[in-house]
Amino acid sequence: MNGLLAEIQASLLKRATEYRDANIHNVQTYDELKEAVKDGWAFGYWCESRECEAKVKEETKATTRNIPLDQPSEEGTCIVCGQPSHRKVYFAKAY
């Protein structure tokens, strides 16, 4: 029985991981973010301002969901306002 349970759990984890990875979109522009959050997650640079997050929420109903601890070594520009940014975050809608 333990072997069957382990097999079921491994299968469920594999399916969930594949779904997650297929629905995360690396975005470079605000238009890409708006498209990505329609049915998935957007991963892009954010300047961490409340104004930018409020704009995203107002226009797409999405908010920041996660700020990964392991960040890219390069810096970028905020996909909302174009200001310098040193963090990438996940944006998504709450369901």
Order of alpha helices (4+ residues) and beta strands (2+ residues): alpha-beta-alpha-beta-alpha-beta-beta-beta-beta
